[in-house]
Amino acid sequence: MGADRKNNIPTPTRVEVLRLGHRPDRDKRITTHVALVSRAFGASGIHVDTKDPKLERTIDRVNGQFGGDFTIETGTSPRSVMNNFGGTIVHLTMYGEEVDNVIRDIPGGEDLLIIVGSEKVPREVFDLAHFNVSVSNQPHSEVSALAIFLDRYFDGRQLYMDFPGGEINILPDGRGKTVKQGDDIVTVRKRKGLFERRWGEVPDPDECLEILASAGCSSIVIKHSRAVYDLGMDMVHRSLEVAGPSVHGMDIARLSAGLLLHDLGRSRTHSIRHTVIGAQLAEGIGLHPDIVAMIRNHVGGGLPAAEAVELGLPDMDLIPLTWEEKLVSHADTLVGNLRRRSLGKAVERLEEKGAEKGVDRILALHAELEGHLSIDIDPLVDG
C-alpha cells in the first residue's frame, strides 16, 4: 500500500483488471462493459491485450463526464503485466475454486490484479495466478463474473465511492432523475481543505458535517453518518425520558461528534481500514482522543487484535470500551446504508459476510446498552 506523504495516511489497495482475448472487430461492446464494470465497481484501471484507441477514447469520455481517475491501457503484454505485478493475481474462470471460499483467503493490504479472459485462456495464466476463481460453474458472461467478484471483494462498499471531477453527478432518487452539474461539485471541492482549518477538539454537529465534506466524503457517506447520529441520539433521548440524566453518564458533545464522524476514513477508502485511517485523520486535525477512539473502534462491535490482524489492520485491540464508543459502534451496526435495521437483520448481515465471530459481540453489546440506558432499543429501529 502507498501513503499520502503530506499526512502519512495509507491509501486504499489498488485493484487492476487485465482483459485477455480482446478482438476489436467482434468484442468491442463486451470489453467496453468489462471496462465500465471495472471502473464503477472499485478497480483503479484496466489493461487490454489488443490495441484499441476507440475503446480508450470511450472510457476517457466516461471519466470526463462522470468523474474519477480510472486508467485504461490497450495493446499491453499480458505476460509483462502479470510478471511485473507486485500484488495478488486472481484469474476468473468457471474451472476455479468457488468465489466465497477464496475471498477470505486473499491477503489484505496487497494490490490485486484480476484477469478476465474470453473463450480460451493460455495455460500459463492458470499457473501464474495465485487464485483461479469460479463465479458459478455455469456458462455466463465475464462481465457478470467480474461484477460479482468485485462486489464480494469490496463487500458492497464500492457502490458508494466518490468520483470527483466529472461534468455531472447523479444522485440517488427513488422517483425521478436528480443530476448535479459539475459546477455544483466543484463548489463543494473548493471548500477549505480538512487540514487547512483549525477545528475545535469537540466540533458541534454542523462543524462535523463540514469536516466530512472537507475530507471528501461522498453524499452517501454523509447521509449514512446522519442516520447513525439520529439513531444514537434517539437512544440517548429515550434514556433521558425513562431514567433521567444520571443514568447514562455520557459526554453528549463528544458522543455527537463520534456518531457523525465515525466513517471519516471513508473519505480515503471503503475497506475495513477506514476505521484506523479515520482515526489518523481525526488525530491529524486535533480532535479529542475520545472521539478518535470512537472512530477507531466502531466496527462490528469491536475487533480483538488477532482478528484485526487477519483483516489487515494493526496488531491491537479495536474494541469499544467507553459507553460513548459502545453506543457509536452499535448505532452503526443498527443502520445499514441509510435505514435503521433490527438486531436480527444486522446479525443476518454479519452471518452472510462470514463474520460469525462478531455476532456474539453485537448481541452482548445490545443487551449491555439496553441495561445501561434502561431502554428497549428494538422499538427505535425498523423491523
Phi, psi and omega in degrees: 000149179269193178208151172281110187299325185294317187245003179055043181253127179300141177265160182296157173301139179268129178247127178237157181239138174244117181261120180256151173074026180288130176239102186307327183284337184240334188248019188298323182285316183294320179289325174301318180291325174300316180294318181293319177296318178304311182296311186286335187255019167114352178285155181266339182188169180223142172250133179239135190284347180242136180297130181208084181302327181295319177297319178299317180295322180299313181290323176298323179293320177297316177302317181295323183279319187251356174093178179091172183235035177300137183250151175223136178225121179250161182075028182269158177272114181304317181299318180296316179300313182292316182293329184266357182281131187266002183245213182270138180248126179240129178250122179272121183206147180290352182260009184267191177285155181296137188302318184292335177282334185271323186310318184289341183267350180290125184300138175281152176082000178253147172297155186230131174248124180250123182257127174235129183252188176251238185284314183235133181240131179304147181302326183298334178295317178299323183284324183281334181290140175286328179223129169257116195241133177255125171256081187079141177262020176255152180299131172196185188276147173295337177294313180293321178300316181295316181298316181294317180297313181297322179295320177294317185295315182271359179057036176082350185289340180296340181289348182244022176293154175261140178238082185289156171091003181278166177286330180224160176222118181270123184260148179301134181202117184284350187228010181185198180245118178244114184234129174259136177282160184303327181300322179295320181293317180300322179301317178297317184293336183274000175300158180304135181297160184304321185262008181258008181224147176273121177254147176290163179301325181231087182292147177282172184305317179297319178294325178298318178295324176295321178298314180300316180292318181294328179287339180102018177295143180288165179298327179294317178298318180294319178295319176299317181297321176298318181296320178294318178300314182299316180293315180300317180288328175298321178297317179295314182296323178295322178296320178297321180294320187276316191239350180088168187290342185283348187282305190281330175057035182259156172273104189293324180296314179292319178301315180303315180295319179296319179299316183284330187257007186301330181256027179306324182294345178289355171289344181245325181201150174257008174284174180296344178292353179299338180293306183287327178292319176299321178296321177295319177298315181298318176297321183297331180259011171081026178287159183300141180306327179296322179290320177303317181294322178299320179291316185290328192249025190266351189276131168057030181077005179111151181231119172296159185305317183299318179289323179301315180297319179302330182266007178083019180260169180301154180282078181201154175291128177245065188242131177293129184248315180279165178295325177298314179298317181296319181292319178299314181300314185285326176298321178295320178299323185271007173239125177285234176288307182226343186245151176291151178220153182293164177299321179300318179290325177296320178296316178302318181296318178296319180294322177297327181277358182077021182257052183300331181298332181278345185298310181300324182293317182285330175295316179294320181294321178301309181295321182296316180292320178300319179293318182290320183273351181060041181224165170258115184285329189307317180295346181275350182242162178290150177279000000 
